[in-house]
Amino acid sequence: MPTGPPPRPHVLLVCTDHWPGTLFGHAGHPVIQTPTLDTLARSGVRFPRAYSECPVCIPARRTLMTGTTTATHGDRVFMVDNPMPPVPTVAQTFRDNGYQAYAVGKLHVYPQRDRIGFDDVILAEEGRPHLGAVDDYEVFLGENGHAGEGFTHGMSNNEYGQRPWHLSEAMHVTNWTTRQMARMIRRRDPTRPGFWYLSYCHPHPPLTPLQCYLDLYRDEDPGEPYLGDWAQDPDNLPYALKAVRGRFGGLSDRQIAWARRAFYALCTHIDHQLRVVIGTLREEGLADNTIVLFTADHGDMLGDHGLWAKRLYYEQSANVPMILVGRAGDKRVGHNRVDDRLVGWQDVMPTLLDLAGIAVPDTVDGISMAGDERREYLYGECGEDAQATRMMHDGRYKLIYYPTGDRSQLFDLEEDPEERCDISDSPEHAGIMCRLKDRLVEEMAGLDPAWFQNGELTGLAEREYSLPPNRGLSGQRGLHWPPPPTDPGSSYVP
């Protein structure tokens, strides 16, 4: 009896927030517990040289959803009320080719209820009702007797204080996101393949893990932050780094250790909850015909080099996890593989479309990670003000540029993976420095004219750093019942 073509694959894209590429058991971390993701890494291929081209939430997610660079999609800052660019999204492209497309969790677009091509989005937006929408997670809390209490634990979304989660386990956003995705898979149209986007809010602060996960790390040494030679003298740091240290400084060694424990706990919680989603695929008979890609929008410095959070091109901030599991038997992906090619978030959309047999839109800048084509360089740009920074990476050597003060750093990641030694002034690396800087200038030409004089990159004048007030406690959320006033035209709110 003749057989028809194999069924088209389902696709599960899993995104997390703030998860560094090194923070996994399979990456050699001595403390973190990530058994699920370690198994997935062995079941497919991982890309240790994966980077967020603009390591901050909104610009990175625009890249993920469109397969485009910041120059194409138009945000290298963090434009809270900037609509998506008029290009095909990964969701719309899958739908145009007969897929059902659903998202659960953090989308981080504007307007917040813009589905950007998905059939539906079940939303958790980290407490941003002032931008025009009460999200589905806030509604869930209200329906279960906790209206407006999602952030009454008192921890900030952009600081590193920590405490255990204050409500029951079922109320935690990680559990809620998992349940909603499992239900979505079970409620699928069985006549069409599915593209599912599962987007967890954590380990992005607030650092409020479940007590049981915090207990996993209570007696563990979370490791001390390391400090590069170039980071020893705080007065000689680039202006942007002085600003980061000023914002997050003052944590004691004990506070840093517990912040790291809480962060690890949030990661392990996600790792365990992901098992529920994979288990749902298995029980529905979909596991062997589902492509899975796990990643993060950026990492977190977690105190290394005296720095915290994102918006930086050091490894802990810009290097992200990229784990790809193909459908059973797909030799383009294979299993138990490590692929050292240089990849970025712009490559996720074309990779998933390629593996699903769908033509990649001409608007896409990225390239498939399942193909033979490889890039020589990866460019990154983040910010436009005095704290802006740029990156040029060739897979081994990384140039980081700060326009304020016209400061450059160069690192050899093969010999110095923790970026402890800045070799930008090394005579033996002068040719590499020149080559990467020439490529950097090529990418920046026309985009940052104020940094050039007579065609030469000169940057901006050095300036003194003065610690500003922090009257809003780094975007602190309050009681969300009744919902806060709507202010969609508000200025930057993290």
C-alpha positions in Angstrom: 0.0 0.0 0.0 1.5 3.4 -1.0 2.3 5.7 1.9 1.9 9.5 1.8 4.6 12.0 2.8 5.5 12.1 6.5 3.4 14.4 8.7 4.8 17.9 9.0 6.6 18.5 12.3 5.3 20.3 15.3 7.6 23.1 16.7 8.1 24.1 20.3 10.1 27.2 20.8 11.0 27.7 24.5 12.3 31.1 25.6 13.5 32.2 29.0 14.7 35.6 30.3 18.2 36.4 31.8 19.6 32.8 31.5 23.4 32.8 30.8 24.7 30.2 28.3 27.1 28.8 30.9 24.5 28.1 33.6 23.8 24.5 32.8 25.1 21.1 33.9 26.0 20.2 30.3 28.0 23.4 30.0 30.2 22.4 33.0 28.7 24.5 35.7 29.6 22.9 39.1 26.4 23.8 41.0 23.4 24.4 38.8 20.9 21.5 38.5 19.4 21.3 35.0 18.6 17.7 34.4 15.9 18.2 31.8 17.9 20.6 29.6 21.0 18.5 30.0 19.0 15.5 28.5 17.6 17.7 25.7 21.2 18.9 24.9 22.3 15.3 24.6 19.2 14.5 22.5 20.1 17.2 19.9 22.7 19.8 19.2 23.8 22.7 21.3 25.5 25.9 20.1 27.9 27.3 22.7 28.8 30.3 20.6 25.2 31.7 20.5 24.7 35.4 21.2 22.0 37.9 21.7 22.7 40.7 19.2 21.1 43.3 21.5 21.1 41.8 25.1 18.0 43.5 26.5 14.4 42.1 26.4 12.4 44.0 23.8 15.0 44.4 21.0 16.1 40.8 21.5 12.5 39.5 21.2 11.9 41.6 18.1 14.9 39.8 16.6 13.6 36.4 17.7 10.1 37.0 16.3 11.2 38.5 12.9 14.7 36.9 12.2 16.0 40.4 11.7 18.8 42.5 13.2 18.3 45.7 15.2 19.1 47.7 12.1 16.2 46.1 10.3 13.6 46.0 13.1 14.4 49.4 14.5 15.0 49.0 18.2 18.4 48.8 19.8 17.4 50.6 23.0 14.2 49.3 24.7 11.3 51.0 23.1 8.3 50.2 25.4 5.6 51.6 23.2 7.1 50.8 19.7 4.9 48.6 17.5 6.4 45.6 15.7 8.0 46.4 12.3 6.0 45.6 9.2 7.8 42.3 8.4 6.6 38.7 8.6 6.9 37.2 12.0 7.8 33.6 12.7 4.2 33.0 13.9 2.6 34.5 10.9 4.9 32.6 8.5 4.0 29.3 10.2 0.3 30.2 10.0 0.6 31.2 6.4 1.8 27.6 5.8 -1.0 25.8 7.5 0.2 25.8 11.1 -1.8 26.7 14.2 0.3 29.1 16.2 -0.1 29.8 19.9 2.0 31.6 22.5 2.0 31.4 26.3 3.9 33.7 28.7 5.9 36.8 28.1 5.6 38.4 24.6 6.9 41.9 25.4 5.3 43.7 22.4 3.2 46.8 22.0 0.3 47.0 22.1 0.4 44.2 24.6 -2.5 42.4 23.0 -1.0 42.5 19.5 -0.8 38.8 18.6 2.0 39.4 16.0 0.7 36.5 13.9 -0.3 34.0 16.5 -3.8 32.6 16.6 -3.9 33.5 20.3 -1.6 34.6 23.1 -2.1 33.7 26.8 -0.1 36.5 28.3 2.1 37.1 31.4 3.8 40.5 31.1 5.6 40.8 34.4 3.2 43.4 35.9 2.9 46.1 33.2 -0.9 46.9 33.2 -0.1 50.6 32.9 0.8 49.9 29.2 -2.9 49.1 28.4 -3.7 45.5 29.3 -4.3 43.4 32.3 -2.6 40.1 31.4 -4.0 36.6 31.7 -1.8 35.7 34.6 -3.1 38.7 36.7 -6.6 37.6 35.8 -5.8 34.1 37.0 -4.6 35.4 40.3 -7.7 37.4 40.7 -9.9 34.4 40.0 -8.1 32.5 42.7 -8.5 35.0 45.5 -5.2 36.9 45.0 -6.3 39.9 42.9 -3.3 42.3 42.4 -1.0 40.2 44.7 1.5 39.0 42.2 4.2 41.4 43.3 3.3 42.0 47.0 6.4 39.9 47.9 8.1 43.3 47.7 11.1 42.3 45.5 12.0 44.4 42.5 11.9 43.2 38.9 15.3 44.8 38.3 17.2 44.3 41.6 18.8 41.3 43.3 17.2 41.1 46.7 15.6 37.7 47.3 13.0 35.9 49.3 10.8 32.8 48.9 7.6 33.0 46.8 4.8 34.4 49.0 1.8 32.5 47.6 1.1 28.8 47.0 3.1 26.9 44.4 0.2 26.8 42.0 0.1 30.6 41.9 3.7 30.9 40.7 4.0 32.3 37.2 6.3 29.5 36.1 3.8 26.8 37.1 0.9 28.8 35.5 2.8 29.2 32.2 3.6 25.5 32.1 0.0 24.5 32.7 -1.3 26.9 30.1 1.0 25.5 27.5 0.2 21.9 28.3 -3.5 22.7 27.9 -2.8 24.5 24.7 -1.1 21.4 23.3 -3.9 19.2 24.4 -6.5 21.5 22.9 -4.7 21.6 19.5 -6.5 21.1 16.2 -5.4 17.5 15.4 -5.6 18.1 11.6 -2.8 20.7 11.6 0.7 20.9 12.9 1.4 23.3 15.7 3.9 26.1 16.3 4.0 26.7 20.1 5.9 29.5 21.8 6.5 28.9 25.5 8.0 32.0 27.1 8.9 31.9 30.8 9.4 35.2 32.7 12.2 33.9 34.9 15.0 33.7 36.0 14.6 37.5 35.4 14.1 39.1 38.8 12.2 39.4 41.0 14.2 36.7 42.8 11.3 34.9 44.4 11.7 31.2 44.0 9.6 28.6 45.6 11.0 27.6 49.0 11.6 24.0 47.9 13.9 25.1 45.1 15.7 27.6 47.3 16.3 24.7 49.7 18.0 22.8 46.9 20.8 25.3 47.0 20.8 26.3 50.7 23.9 24.3 51.5 25.6 24.8 48.1 28.4 27.2 47.5 27.1 29.2 44.6 30.6 30.4 43.6 32.1 33.8 44.0 32.0 36.3 41.2 35.2 36.6 39.2 37.0 39.8 38.5 39.1 40.5 35.4 42.4 42.4 35.5 40.7 45.3 33.7 37.9 45.5 36.3 40.1 45.9 39.3 40.3 49.7 39.3 36.7 51.2 39.4 38.0 54.7 38.5 39.3 53.4 35.2 36.2 51.6 34.0 34.3 52.8 30.9 31.5 55.1 31.8 28.8 52.5 31.0 30.4 50.1 33.5 30.6 52.8 36.2 26.9 53.3 35.7 26.1 49.5 36.1 28.3 49.3 39.2 26.6 52.5 40.6 23.2 51.1 40.0 23.8 47.6 41.5 26.6 48.3 44.0 26.5 47.8 47.7 25.7 44.1 47.9 27.6 42.2 50.6 29.2 38.9 49.9 26.4 37.2 51.7 23.7 39.0 49.7 25.5 38.1 46.5 25.7 34.4 47.5 21.9 34.3 48.2 21.1 36.2 45.1 22.9 33.6 43.1 21.2 30.7 45.0 17.8 32.3 44.3 18.7 32.7 40.7 19.8 29.1 40.3 16.5 28.1 42.1 14.4 29.9 39.5 16.4 28.1 36.7 15.9 24.7 38.2 12.2 25.4 38.7 11.8 26.1 34.9 13.9 23.0 34.1 11.6 20.8 36.1 8.4 22.4 34.8 9.6 22.0 31.2 9.3 18.2 31.9 5.6 18.6 32.2 5.4 20.2 28.7 7.7 17.5 27.2 5.6 14.9 29.0 2.5 16.3 27.5 4.0 16.0 24.0 4.9 12.4 24.8 1.5 11.4 26.1 -0.1 13.0 23.1 2.1 11.0 20.8 3.8 14.1 19.4 7.3 13.9 21.0 9.1 12.2 18.0 7.6 14.6 15.5 8.3 17.8 17.4 11.2 20.1 16.9 12.3 21.7 20.2 14.5 24.8 20.5 15.4 26.2 23.9 17.1 29.6 24.3 17.1 32.9 26.3 16.9 36.5 25.3 20.2 37.3 27.1 22.1 36.3 30.2 22.9 38.1 33.5 26.3 39.1 34.8 25.4 37.9 38.4 28.3 39.9 39.9 31.1 38.8 37.5 33.5 41.7 37.0 31.5 43.6 39.6 28.6 43.9 37.1 24.9 42.8 37.1 22.0 42.3 34.7 22.3 42.8 30.9 22.9 45.4 28.2 26.6 44.3 28.1 28.6 42.1 25.7 30.5 40.1 28.2 29.8 36.4 28.0 27.6 36.2 31.0 25.3 38.8 29.5 25.4 38.3 25.8 26.1 34.5 25.4 22.9 32.6 25.5 21.8 29.0 25.6 20.8 27.5 22.2 19.7 23.9 22.3 18.1 22.4 19.2 16.3 19.0 19.2 15.1 17.8 15.8 12.3 15.4 15.0 13.3 11.8 15.4 15.8 10.7 12.8 16.5 14.1 11.3 20.2 13.9 10.5 20.5 17.6 9.9 20.3 18.0 13.7 21.5 14.7 15.0 22.0 14.1 18.7 24.7 14.4 21.3 26.4 17.1 19.2 28.1 20.4 19.9 28.3 22.9 17.0 30.8 25.7 17.5 29.6 27.9 14.7 28.8 31.6 15.6 25.0 32.1 15.8 22.6 34.8 16.9 19.0 35.2 17.8 18.3 36.3 14.2 19.0 32.6 13.2 16.2 31.0 15.2 13.4 31.9 12.8 15.1 30.7 9.6 16.3 27.5 11.4 12.8 26.5 12.5 11.3 27.3 9.1 14.1 25.4 7.4 13.6 22.3 9.5 9.8 22.4 8.9 10.3 22.7 5.1 9.0 26.2 4.9 10.5 29.0 2.7 12.2 31.7 4.7 10.9 35.2 4.0 13.2 37.6 2.2 13.1 40.0 5.1 15.0 37.6 7.4 18.6 38.6 8.1 19.6 35.4 9.9 20.7 32.0 8.5 19.6 28.5 9.3 21.7 26.7 12.0 20.8 23.4 10.3 22.5 24.4 7.0 26.0 24.5 5.8 26.3 28.3 5.7 28.3 29.9 8.5 29.1 33.5 9.3 32.5 35.0 9.8 31.4 37.8 12.1 28.5 38.7 14.4 27.8 42.3 15.2 25.9 43.6 18.2 24.6 47.0 19.2 22.9 48.1 22.4 21.9 51.6 23.4 22.3 55.1 21.8 23.1 57.2 24.8 26.3 57.6 26.9 26.0 54.0 28.1 25.8 52.5 24.6 28.0 49.6 23.6 28.9 47.7 20.5 30.4 44.3 19.7 32.2 42.6 16.9 32.8 38.9 17.2 34.7 36.5 14.9 34.0 33.3 16.9 37.2 33.4 18.9 38.1 37.1 19.4 35.5 39.6 20.7 35.9 43.4 20.4 33.7 45.4 22.8 33.4 49.2 22.1 32.1 52.0 24.4 31.7 55.3 22.5 31.9 57.4 25.7 35.6 57.9 26.2 36.3 56.0 22.9 37.1 52.8 24.9 37.8 49.4 23.3 38.4 46.0 24.8 39.6 42.8 23.1 39.2 39.2 24.5 40.5 35.9 23.3 37.7 33.6 24.3 39.6 30.4 23.4 42.4 31.2 25.9 40.4 33.4 28.2 36.7 32.3 28.3 36.0 34.4 31.4 37.3 37.6 29.8 39.8 38.3 32.6 42.5 39.8 30.4 41.9 42.7 28.0 44.4 42.3 25.1 43.4 45.4 23.2 46.8 47.0 23.7 48.8 43.8 23.1 51.2 44.3 20.2 50.9 40.7 19.1 47.1 41.1 18.7 47.3 44.5 16.9 46.3 43.0 13.6 43.3 41.2 15.1 42.3 44.4 16.8 42.5 46.4 13.6 40.6 43.8 11.6 37.7 43.7 14.1 37.6 47.4 14.4 37.4 47.8 10.7 34.5 45.5 10.6 32.8 47.3 13.4 33.1 50.6 11.6 31.6 49.1 8.5 28.6 48.0 10.5 28.2 51.3 12.3 28.7 53.6 9.3 25.7 55.9 9.0 24.0 54.6 12.2 25.9 56.6 14.8 27.2 59.7 12.9 28.0 61.5 16.2 30.7 59.0 17.0 32.7 59.9 13.8 34.8 62.8 12.8 36.1 63.1 9.2 35.3 59.5 8.6 37.2 58.3 11.7 35.7 56.6 14.7 36.3 59.0 17.6 33.4 58.2 20.0 32.2 60.7 22.5 33.9 62.8 25.1 34.6 61.1 28.4 32.3 62.2 31.2 32.1 61.9 34.9 29.7 59.4 36.4 27.4 60.7 39.2 25.0 58.2 40.9 21.4 59.3 40.1 18.5 59.0 42.5 16.4 55.8 42.3 13.0 57.0 43.5 11.1 54.2 41.7 13.3 51.4 43.2 14.3 50.1 39.8 10.7 49.6 38.4 9.2 48.3 41.7 5.7 47.0 41.2 3.0 47.6 43.8 -0.5 46.4 44.6 -2.3 45.7 41.3 -5.8 45.7 42.5 -7.5 47.8 41.3 -5.2 47.9 38.3 -2.8 50.8 38.2 -3.7 53.7 35.8 -3.3 53.1 32.1 -0.5 55.1 30.6 0.6 53.5 27.3 2.6 56.6 26.3 4.8 56.4 29.4 8.5 56.8 29.4 10.9 53.9 29.9 9.6 51.4 32.5 11.6 48.2 32.9 
